[in-house]
Amino acid sequence: MRLAVNMKKVLSILTLILCVIIINNLVTSIYSLWKKQDLFVQARITLGKEKKENEILKKQLSEVKKTEYIETQARNKLFMAKPNESEILIPQEQKAANAKKRIKIQTWQKWVTLFFGG
């Protein structure tokens, strides 16, 4: 009889250990799936951002391919002109002097000029 009670205790302990192992494995699996879901959501967000950036780049590419853009860049950066046009180059010193003149005017002076004319 004592042997049967001991066997029941051993069987109960083994069942308890087996249940703990199964619960542990289930919790680990659920946690792993949850992490993978977060990774999937992040990948989806990144994909959306990349698609938007791709659309912007496609628009920029279509703008760059236009002849007006090419002409503008040739005029501004390469100092090229169309036939029968003359070029006017402003020296950098003059640009800097004009910029300094604009900077020296204080805000309150601009208001006085606006309201009182001078």
PEJO-V527519 format. One record per residue. N is the residue number from 1. RES is the residue in one letter. SS is DSSP state (@ for helix, = for strand, . for the rest). NEAR is the number of other C-alpha atoms within 10 Angstrom. Layout:
{{N RES SS NEAR} {N RES SS NEAR}}
//
This chain:
{{1 M . 6} {2 R @ 7} {3 L @ 8} {4 A @ 9} {5 V @ 10} {6 N @ 11} {7 M @ 12} {8 K @ 12} {9 K @ 12} {10 V @ 12} {11 L @ 12} {12 S @ 12} {13 I @ 12} {14 L @ 12} {15 T @ 12} {16 L @ 12} {17 I @ 12} {18 L @ 12} {19 C @ 12} {20 V @ 12} {21 I @ 12} {22 I @ 12} {23 I @ 12} {24 N @ 12} {25 N @ 12} {26 L @ 12} {27 V @ 12} {28 T @ 12} {29 S @ 12} {30 I @ 12} {31 Y @ 12} {32 S @ 12} {33 L @ 12} {34 W @ 12} {35 K @ 12} {36 K @ 12} {37 Q @ 12} {38 D @ 12} {39 L @ 12} {40 F @ 12} {41 V @ 12} {42 Q @ 12} {43 A @ 12} {44 R @ 12} {45 I @ 12} {46 T @ 12} {47 L @ 12} {48 G @ 12} {49 K @ 12} {50 E @ 12} {51 K @ 12} {52 K @ 12} {53 E @ 12} {54 N @ 12} {55 E @ 12} {56 I @ 12} {57 L @ 12} {58 K @ 12} {59 K @ 11} {60 Q @ 11} {61 L @ 11} {62 S @ 10} {63 E @ 13} {64 V @ 13} {65 K . 10} {66 K . 10} {67 T @ 10} {68 E @ 11} {69 Y @ 12} {70 I @ 13} {71 E @ 14} {72 T @ 14} {73 Q @ 14} {74 A @ 14} {75 R @ 14} {76 N @ 11} {77 K @ 8} {78 L @ 10} {79 F . 12} {80 M . 15} {81 A . 14} {82 K . 10} {83 P . 6} {84 N . 5} {85 E . 8} {86 S . 9} {87 E . 10} {88 I . 7} {89 L . 7} {90 I . 8} {91 P . 8} {92 Q @ 9} {93 E @ 9} {94 Q @ 10} {95 K @ 11} {96 A @ 11} {97 A @ 11} {98 N @ 11} {99 A @ 11} {100 K @ 11} {101 K @ 10} {102 R @ 10} {103 I @ 10} {104 K @ 9} {105 I . 10} {106 Q . 9} {107 T @ 10} {108 W @ 9} {109 Q @ 11} {110 K @ 13} {111 W @ 12} {112 V @ 11} {113 T @ 11} {114 L @ 10} {115 F @ 8} {116 F @ 8} {117 G . 8} {118 G . 9}}
//
